[in-house]
Amino acid sequence: MTMKKSLVVLRTSYIHWLFSSRLLVFAFVFMFFYVYFIKPLIELSIYFSTPLNALEPFVSLMNNVYFLPLTVLAYMILVCDQPKLDDSSTFILFRTGRSAWVLGQIFFLICAALTFVCFLLFSSMLSIFSRSFLINAWSLVSKYSISPENAELRINYPFAIIDASVINQSRPFMSVTHSILLCTLFMLTVGLVMMIFALLRKKIFGVFLNVSFIVTGLVLWVVDVKAKWLFPIANTAFGWHYDGMFNKTIVDIRYSYIYFCILCLLLSCAAFAIGRRCSLHITGENG
């Protein structure tokens, strides 16, 4: 019965989210995605006179140190007003019960994350449809781009070229699968933090905490210290787990899955605990 009520909460929240104006963020994200990743890869495909793998723009985005954090921040913007604590939401909360309502909101965060990630994947695949193939092998474009004799291409196309650690240590299907799962888990972590502080009616602290963790993780990545693996961002990029030149694993990717599972479990437990004791008499939007 609790699961059924949670699915009702999920459906209500998801439909409301799908038809909200915040989905305009999808268009802005795709614009940056196209300018900095898809279009440069198309140009490289023309330069080498060979097609791309349809998955390569997505893989490039999911392993880029600059744009992966921006993608997660875009997701935070998409769900920053969830859960809605207005009059109608209070009514639904009364009808379903606290535990079912919190579980439904967690389901919503997962579905929203998957929707956003799948949008990036399929929109990029459609954008290069006429110049791509779909098999479990990297294109010659990606292989030529990381070769020493084409080092100047990394200056002209600093974002689009896929890291050598990804090309040399995996195949496209494997890289995409890990990228989707890890990015979804990272987004769920961000969403749970926002949800907890929304229940405490202190959303601004949730935003500050998420941004602080992302920035700190990036700084530690730049200075290259092991403490970076204590932060979500380092555990999200598939290519960062491997060495670019040698057949060497820097951190076992299973560690990242365990890390995210424990983190999401702890945050979920906190959300349930706060949800059971927070005031039900919440009316109007809160900041």
Secondary structure, DSSP 8 states (H G I E B T S, - for coil): -HHHHHHHHHHHHHHHHHTSGGGHHHHHHHHHHIIIIIHHHHHHHHHHTS-EETTHHHHHHHT-TTHHHHHHHHHHHHHTT-S--SHHHHHHHHHH-HHHHHHHHHHHHHHHHHHHHHHHHHHHHHHTGGGEE-SSS--HHHHHHTSGGGTTHHHHSTTTS--HHHHHH--HHHHHHHHHHHHHHHHHHHHHHHHHHHHTT-HHHHHHHHHHHHHHHHHHHHHT-GGGGGSHHHHH-GGGGB-SSSS-BSS-HHHHHHHHHHHHHHHHHHHHHHHHHS-S---S---
